[in-house]
């Protein structure tokens, strides 16, 4: 993306300039809430997740940011938190889904996964518990969104 890109133009990670600015503003809000005590543990936990995502290498960061947006939009009742030092989303304190950085794990791909708390059990006796993720195509976003929606119920 060029330096003079408009607010609706997207860069290589799929976020527009306006979306990136909104994420930065949300992180600043959470930091303020956590520091002045108004946001409590929830704001501090989400800030920890956003900080961890910001530390990731560019490819992992782009995927993690997009997954964070999908989960928090699709399942607002799931609370962001760190789990084994990586972003996760919990219901009543129990992790439902999580993102693992491939770079941090010294793997060639990152992972988006679900715990038993997701209740994705299928009558066929076969259901997903984790996915290797290197980029998020429209199809991958649709699959993740549907699984997060199902796991949040």
Buried (B, 14 or more C-beta within 10 A) or exposed (E): BEEEEEEEEBBEBBBBBEBBEEBEEBBEBBBEBBEEEEBEEBBBBBBBBBEBBEEBEEBBBBBBBBBBBBBBEBBEEBBBBBBEEBBBBBBEEEBBBBBBBBBBBEEEBBBBBBBEBBEBEEEEEEBEEEBEBEBBEEEBBEBBBEBBEBBBE
